[in-house]
Amino acid sequence: MKKKLSVLFGVGGSAEQGFPSTGQLDDEVAEWAADFVKNKAPDPIDSFDARMRTNYFDLFWKDREGYCADLNLEQKAIP
């Protein structure tokens, strides 16, 4: 089975229509990723299994926070 990753971008304009905000989506995806890893049964024969039990969303999120922490306001500005 091929795993898929979706990255969602938004400005919140559709929140008035009842769609979740970007922050809500971030929270839901983080929860889904944590649940997937928690509920993944270990397979001692499959060496790929350990990587599939890693919460890559959490790693990505923490790495993003660390990267942005070192930027000044001018560097954080989007051109």
C-alpha positions as CSV (number, residue, x, y, z in Angstrom):
1,M,0.0,0.0,0.0
2,K,1.4,3.4,-0.9
3,K,1.1,6.1,1.8
4,K,0.1,9.6,0.8
5,L,0.7,13.0,2.4
6,S,-1.4,16.0,1.8
7,V,-0.4,19.5,2.7
8,L,-3.2,22.0,3.1
9,F,-3.0,25.7,2.7
10,G,-5.7,28.2,3.3
11,V,-6.6,31.7,4.4
12,G,-9.8,30.9,6.4
13,G,-12.1,32.6,4.0
14,S,-14.4,29.6,3.7
15,A,-14.7,29.3,7.5
16,E,-17.9,31.4,7.3
17,Q,-19.3,28.7,5.1
18,G,-18.7,26.1,7.9
19,F,-15.4,24.7,6.6
20,P,-12.7,24.2,9.2
21,S,-10.0,26.8,9.6
22,T,-6.3,26.1,8.8
23,G,-5.7,25.8,12.6
24,Q,-8.5,23.3,13.0
25,L,-7.1,21.3,10.1
26,D,-3.6,21.3,11.6
27,D,-5.0,20.0,14.9
28,E,-7.1,17.3,13.1
29,V,-4.1,16.1,11.0
30,A,-1.9,16.0,14.0
31,E,-4.5,13.9,15.9
32,W,-4.9,11.6,12.9
33,A,-1.1,11.1,12.6
34,A,-0.8,10.4,16.3
35,D,-3.7,7.9,16.2
36,F,-2.2,6.1,13.2
37,V,1.1,5.6,14.9
38,K,-0.5,4.6,18.2
39,N,-2.7,2.0,16.5
40,K,-0.1,0.6,14.1
41,A,0.6,-2.9,15.2
42,P,4.3,-3.7,15.1
43,D,5.6,-6.2,12.6
44,P,8.9,-7.7,13.8
45,I,9.7,-9.1,10.4
46,D,9.2,-6.0,8.3
47,S,12.2,-3.5,8.6
48,F,10.0,-0.8,7.0
49,D,7.6,-1.2,9.9
50,A,9.6,1.0,12.3
51,R,9.5,3.9,9.8
52,M,5.7,3.5,9.4
53,R,5.3,3.8,13.2
54,T,7.1,7.2,13.2
55,N,4.9,10.3,13.5
56,Y,6.3,12.2,10.5
57,F,3.7,15.0,10.8
58,D,4.9,15.7,14.3
59,L,8.6,15.6,13.2
60,F,7.8,18.0,10.3
61,W,5.8,20.3,12.6
62,K,8.6,20.5,15.2
63,D,11.2,21.0,12.5
64,R,9.2,23.9,11.0
65,E,8.9,25.6,14.4
66,G,12.7,25.3,14.9
67,Y,13.5,26.6,11.4
68,C,11.2,29.6,11.8
69,A,12.4,30.4,15.3
70,D,15.8,31.5,13.9
71,L,14.3,33.9,11.3
72,N,13.9,37.6,11.9
73,L,10.7,39.5,10.9
74,E,12.1,40.5,7.5
75,Q,13.0,36.9,6.7
76,K,9.6,35.7,7.8
77,A,7.8,38.1,5.6
78,I,6.3,36.6,2.4
79,P,7.3,38.7,-0.7
